[in-house]
Amino acid sequence: MDALTWFGLFAVSAMLLCYALEARSPWWILGFAAACALGSVYGFLQGAWPFGLVEGVWSLVALRRWWTARAAPAS
């Protein structure tokens, strides 16, 4: 496997881990947003621009969820 493939594997693995742990803390939501941004970079570098575009949008959605979650009172 080349470096780009390893980078993509890291990005999607980080997305999976952060998504699985999101309920534990808003910081995992922020981690998911960052991992989605890495996935977006991977998509564009690989030449799969639709994947890169969708992952970029997911990153923005996750950032909004993090912003909302951290502002919400703890229950």
TORPA-4810 file (N, C-alpha, C, O; in nm, 3 decimals):
<nodes>
NODE_1_0.085_-0.118_0.000_0.000_0.000_0.000_0.089_0.124_0.000_0.194_0.128_0.064_M
NODE_2_0.045_0.224_-0.073_0.121_0.349_-0.078_0.077_0.442_0.036_-0.018_0.412_0.109_D
NODE_3_0.146_0.554_0.048_0.121_0.648_0.158_-0.021_0.706_0.152_-0.083_0.728_0.256_A
NODE_4_-0.070_0.731_0.032_-0.205_0.786_0.018_-0.310_0.688_0.069_-0.407_0.728_0.133_L
NODE_5_-0.292_0.561_0.040_-0.386_0.459_0.088_-0.382_0.449_0.240_-0.487_0.436_0.304_T
NODE_6_-0.263_0.454_0.298_-0.251_0.452_0.444_-0.320_0.574_0.506_-0.387_0.563_0.609_W
NODE_7_-0.302_0.689_0.444_-0.368_0.811_0.491_-0.519_0.795_0.488_-0.588_0.833_0.583_F
NODE_8_-0.572_0.741_0.379_-0.716_0.718_0.368_-0.766_0.620_0.472_-0.873_0.639_0.530_G
NODE_9_-0.690_0.514_0.495_-0.727_0.416_0.597_-0.731_0.480_0.734_-0.821_0.453_0.813_L
NODE_10_-0.632_0.564_0.764_-0.631_0.635_0.892_-0.753_0.725_0.905_-0.818_0.727_1.010_F
NODE_11_-0.784_0.800_0.800_-0.896_0.895_0.804_-1.029_0.824_0.830_-1.105_0.866_0.917_A
NODE_12_-1.056_0.719_0.756_-1.185_0.652_0.774_-1.189_0.573_0.905_-1.296_0.557_0.964_V
NODE_13_-1.075_0.522_0.951_-1.072_0.454_1.081_-1.098_0.553_1.194_-1.169_0.522_1.289_S
NODE_14_-1.041_0.672_1.183_-1.065_0.776_1.283_-1.211_0.819_1.281_-1.269_0.844_1.387_A
NODE_15_-1.270_0.828_1.163_-1.413_0.861_1.154_-1.497_0.757_1.227_-1.586_0.792_1.304_M
NODE_16_-1.468_0.631_1.203_-1.543_0.523_1.266_-1.529_0.527_1.418_-1.629_0.517_1.490_L
NODE_17_-1.408_0.543_1.468_-1.384_0.547_1.612_-1.456_0.665_1.676_-1.526_0.649_1.776_L
NODE_18_-1.440_0.782_1.618_-1.502_0.902_1.675_-1.654_0.894_1.669_-1.722_0.935_1.762_C
NODE_19_-1.707_0.841_1.561_-1.852_0.826_1.549_-1.905_0.732_1.656_-2.011_0.757_1.714_Y
NODE_20_-1.834_0.625_1.681_-1.878_0.526_1.781_-1.876_0.584_1.922_-1.953_0.540_2.007_A
NODE_21_-1.789_0.681_1.947_-1.774_0.737_2.082_-1.839_0.874_2.100_-1.821_0.937_2.204_L
NODE_22_-1.913_0.921_2.000_-1.972_1.055_2.005_-2.058_1.081_2.127_-2.059_1.193_2.179_E
NODE_23_-2.131_0.981_2.175_-2.223_1.001_2.287_-2.148_1.029_2.418_-2.208_1.079_2.513_A
NODE_24_-2.021_0.999_2.423_-1.945_1.015_2.547_-1.903_1.159_2.575_-1.892_1.198_2.691_R
NODE_25_-1.880_1.236_2.470_-1.831_1.372_2.490_-1.842_1.450_2.359_-1.827_1.392_2.252_S
NODE_26_-1.868_1.581_2.367_-1.866_1.662_2.244_-1.731_1.662_2.175_-1.722_1.690_2.055_P
NODE_27_-1.625_1.632_2.249_-1.491_1.629_2.188_-1.480_1.519_2.082_-1.405_1.533_1.986_W
NODE_28_-1.555_1.410_2.100_-1.555_1.305_1.999_-1.626_1.352_1.872_-1.592_1.309_1.762_W
NODE_29_-1.724_1.442_1.888_-1.790_1.500_1.770_-1.691_1.587_1.695_-1.686_1.586_1.572_I
NODE_30_-1.612_1.664_1.770_-1.509_1.746_1.706_-1.406_1.658_1.636_-1.359_1.690_1.527_L
NODE_31_-1.370_1.547_1.700_-1.278_1.452_1.636_-1.336_1.395_1.509_-1.265_1.377_1.410_G
NODE_32_-1.467_1.367_1.511_-1.534_1.318_1.390_-1.527_1.423_1.279_-1.503_1.389_1.163_F
NODE_33_-1.549_1.550_1.315_-1.540_1.657_1.215_-1.400_1.664_1.154_-1.385_1.680_1.033_A
NODE_34_-1.299_1.653_1.240_-1.161_1.657_1.190_-1.131_1.536_1.101_-1.065_1.550_0.998_A
NODE_35_-1.179_1.420_1.141_-1.157_1.300_1.061_-1.228_1.310_0.926_-1.175_1.266_0.825_A
NODE_36_-1.348_1.369_0.926_-1.417_1.391_0.799_-1.340_1.487_0.709_-1.335_1.469_0.587_C
NODE_37_-1.278_1.588_0.769_-1.195_1.681_0.691_-1.076_1.607_0.630_-1.039_1.631_0.515_A
NODE_38_-1.015_1.517_0.708_-0.906_1.435_0.654_-0.957_1.345_0.541_-0.889_1.327_0.440_L
NODE_39_-1.076_1.289_0.559_-1.136_1.207_0.454_-1.161_1.288_0.328_-1.146_1.238_0.216_G
NODE_40_-1.199_1.413_0.346_-1.220_1.501_0.231_-1.089_1.525_0.156_-1.084_1.518_0.034_S
NODE_41_-0.984_1.554_0.231_-0.853_1.573_0.170_-0.812_1.448_0.094_-0.762_1.455_-0.018_V
NODE_42_-0.832_1.333_0.157_-0.800_1.206_0.092_-0.877_1.190_-0.039_-0.819_1.153_-0.142_Y
NODE_43_-1.006_1.219_-0.036_-1.087_1.206_-0.157_-1.036_1.292_-0.270_-1.025_1.246_-0.384_G
NODE_44_-1.004_1.418_-0.239_-0.952_1.506_-0.344_-0.814_1.463_-0.393_-0.786_1.467_-0.513_F
NODE_45_-0.727_1.420_-0.300_-0.594_1.374_-0.342_-0.601_1.249_-0.427_-0.519_1.230_-0.517_L
NODE_46_-0.698_1.164_-0.399_-0.715_1.040_-0.475_-0.777_1.066_-0.612_-0.766_0.983_-0.702_Q
NODE_47_-0.841_1.180_-0.627_-0.907_1.212_-0.753_-1.055_1.180_-0.753_-1.121_1.191_-0.856_G
NODE_48_-1.107_1.141_-0.638_-1.250_1.111_-0.625_-1.318_1.235_-0.566_-1.356_1.236_-0.449_A
NODE_49_-1.332_1.339_-0.648_-1.383_1.466_-0.597_-1.524_1.458_-0.538_-1.552_1.532_-0.444_W
NODE_50_-1.615_1.372_-0.589_-1.746_1.365_-0.522_-1.733_1.318_-0.376_-1.801_1.371_-0.288_P
NODE_51_-1.646_1.221_-0.351_-1.620_1.174_-0.215_-1.561_1.287_-0.131_-1.603_1.308_-0.017_F
NODE_52_-1.464_1.358_-0.186_-1.403_1.470_-0.115_-1.503_1.579_-0.082_-1.499_1.637_0.026_G
NODE_53_-1.592_1.606_-0.174_-1.694_1.709_-0.153_-1.792_1.668_-0.043_-1.823_1.747_0.045_L
NODE_54_-1.841_1.545_-0.049_-1.937_1.497_0.051_-1.872_1.491_0.189_-1.935_1.529_0.288_V
NODE_55_-1.749_1.445_0.198_-1.681_1.441_0.327_-1.659_1.583_0.382_-1.665_1.603_0.503_E
NODE_56_-1.634_1.678_0.295_-1.622_1.816_0.339_-1.752_1.869_0.398_-1.751_1.939_0.499_G
NODE_57_-1.863_1.835_0.334_-1.994_1.875_0.387_-2.019_1.806_0.521_-2.068_1.869_0.614_V
NODE_58_-1.987_1.676_0.532_-2.002_1.605_0.659_-1.920_1.671_0.769_-1.964_1.678_0.884_W
NODE_59_-1.803_1.719_0.734_-1.719_1.786_0.832_-1.787_1.912_0.884_-1.784_1.939_1.004_S
NODE_60_-1.848_1.989_0.796_-1.920_2.110_0.838_-2.042_2.076_0.923_-2.070_2.144_1.021_L
NODE_61_-2.114_1.971_0.886_-2.230_1.927_0.965_-2.185_1.886_1.105_-2.248_1.921_1.204_V
NODE_62_-2.076_1.811_1.113_-2.026_1.767_1.242_-1.976_1.885_1.326_-1.995_1.887_1.448_A
NODE_63_-1.914_1.983_1.263_-1.873_2.103_1.336_-1.993_2.174_1.395_-1.988_2.221_1.509_L
NODE_64_-2.100_2.183_1.321_-2.223_2.245_1.373_-2.279_2.165_1.490_-2.322_2.222_1.590_R
NODE_65_-2.278_2.032_1.477_-2.326_1.947_1.586_-2.240_1.964_1.711_-2.292_1.968_1.822_R
NODE_66_-2.108_1.975_1.692_-2.018_1.997_1.805_-2.047_2.131_1.872_-2.055_2.140_1.994_W
NODE_67_-2.063_2.236_1.792_-2.092_2.369_1.845_-2.220_2.367_1.927_-2.226_2.426_2.035_W
NODE_68_-2.322_2.300_1.876_-2.450_2.290_1.947_-2.436_2.205_2.073_-2.491_2.240_2.178_T
NODE_69_-2.366_2.095_2.065_-2.352_2.003_2.178_-2.272_2.066_2.292_-2.304_2.045_2.409_A
NODE_70_-2.171_2.142_2.260_-2.090_2.200_2.366_-2.161_2.316_2.432_-2.132_2.348_2.547_R
NODE_71_-2.255_2.379_2.362_-2.331_2.490_2.419_-2.451_2.442_2.500_-2.506_2.517_2.581_A
NODE_72_-2.492_2.317_2.479_-2.608_2.262_2.550_-2.570_2.229_2.693_-2.457_2.187_2.720_A
NODE_73_-2.664_2.249_2.786_-2.634_2.212_2.924_-2.619_2.061_2.939_-2.689_1.985_2.873_P
NODE_74_-2.530_2.020_3.025_-2.509_1.876_3.049_-2.630_1.818_3.121_-2.685_1.880_3.212_A
NODE_75_-2.670_1.698_3.079_-2.785_1.636_3.144_-2.746_1.516_3.225_-2.831_1.452_3.287_S
</nodes>
